[in-house]
Amino acid sequence: MLASQGTIIPAMGRGSIAYVIAAYNNADFQTIKIGGVNRQVFGFEWGYQGVCPTMQKCGPIASGVVHFNASACFATRTDQGQSPSYAVRCLSGPTVNPSAQVSQPIRSGQAFVSIRSIVPSPFADGRIYYAGYDCNFFPADGTAWVATSTISSLGLSVSPKGRRA
């Protein structure tokens, strides 16, 4: 999924994906109607083996080896047609843009490292709420966060033939 979003990831060795955890906490696959279709939305985190790709921001580094991506990302699963399709989205904007440097302990705004909860707004306003943080065995202080987006900003639609556009 990450490679399909433009991140060059080797299959093994330095820079490969060393660790992934998806939909943790409450086995949090949330079904949300997006583009007129029910989709399962879930947060995840991943870490690179030994090095953070140059086009990514990472932190923390677990055991001195696994460089966790610092972004707040999630995936959507659309079950239409012959097989499900997946899309990866990462939250963006000034309040969820990880800083370039990570201190010890990691402080607020330096890394967002995974969305642990995703829920549709209870106010019928077309928004989704996200919350998270995972320190991955690294000291952290004040790093839990909450963010929101509109459903339409996710850029997920369905083509007339029923395939994801």
N, C-alpha and C positions, 0 to 999 in steps of 0.2 A: 504494500500500500504506500509506503513512504517513497519508494523509488518512482512510483507512478506520479508523485507530486513534484518530481524534479530533484530530489536529493539523491546524489550518486552514492550508492552503498555497496561495498564489496561483499561478495557472498561469504567470505571468511577472512580471518586475520584482522589486522589493525583497521579500524574504521567500520567493521561489520557490526551488525546488531548483536549485542551480547546479552540483552535482557529486555523483555517486554512483559508488561502486566496490563491487562485490559479489564474494564468493567469491575473493578474491585470495590471494596467497602460493602456495598449492599447488592452485589451481583447486579450492578446498575445498568441494565439494558433498558432504556426508556423508550417507549413507543410514542412517537410524535407524528402528527400528520403534517407533511411538508410537501409542497407542490401537488397537493391533492392525493398523496399516497402515504400510507402508514409506513414509517421507517423506524428502525431501531437505532438509537443514538447512544454511544458509549464513549467515555473517556478512556485514555490509555497513556502510558508513558513508555519510553524506551531509552536504552543506554547503548552507547557505542563502545566497542572494544578498544581500549588503549589510546584513542584520540578522538577529538570532536571534529567533524568535517568543517572545513574553512567557512562554508556558507551558513553554518548553524551557530547558535549560542548554546553553550552547555554549562551545567553546574547543577548539582554537586557532582563530585567525583567519588564514587564509592570504592573503598578498599584500594584507592590509588590506581584503579584500572578502568572501571566502567564510568564513562562520561555521560551523564543523563542529559537529554535534551531539555533545555530550560523553558520551552514553550508550553502553552496550555492547549493541547490538541485533543481532538475527538474524531471518531469515525461514525459514518452512517452506513447502515446496511439496508438496501432496498431489495425486497424479494418480489421481483416481477420477471416474467418471462421464464426462460429455461433454468437460469441459475441466479443466485443473488449477486448484486454488485455492491461495491464498497467505495466510499469517498472519504478522504481525510480533509479535515478543516482544522486550522489553528486560529485561536482568538488573536485579534490584532487591535491595535489602537494604543494610545498613550498610556492607558492604565494597565495594560497587560503585555507591554513590550519589555522583555527582560533586558536588564542592563548588561553591558559588555563585561563587567567585572563581578566576580563573586567573592565575598569576604568570608572569613570564618569567625563567628557564625554567619551563615547566609542571612541577609536582612530583607525586609519587605521590598518588593520590586526587582530584586536581583535575579530571581528564578521563579517560574510558576509551576514547573514540573508536575504536570498531570491534573486533569480534571477528574475529581473523585465523585462528583454528583452533578447530574443534569436533570432539570425539571422544567416542564412548561409553566409559564406564568399562570397563577391561579386567577388572574384578573382579566382573562379573555382579551388581552391586548396584543396578541401576536408576538410575544417575546419568549425567550428561553433563558433560564438562569443556570449558571455554572458555578461550581465552587471546588476548591481543592488545595492541594499541596502534599507533597511526599518528600520528606527530608532525605530518604535513602541512606540512613545511618550517618548523616553529616549534621553537625550542629546547626540549628536554625532558630531564629528569633523573629516573631511577628510576620511570618510568611504565609499564613492562611489567607485566602482571598475569595471574593465573590465578584462575578461579572454577569453581564446580560447582553443579549443581542436580539435583533428581530429575527424571526424565522425567515423572512424574505432575504435577509443579508447572507444567508448560507449559500445562496446560488445553486440550490438544488431544484431541478424541475424535471418534468417527465415529458418526453417527446410524444407526438400523436400515436406512435407505434407501441407505446408502453415501455420503451427502454429509457434508461436514465440518460438525460442530455448533459 
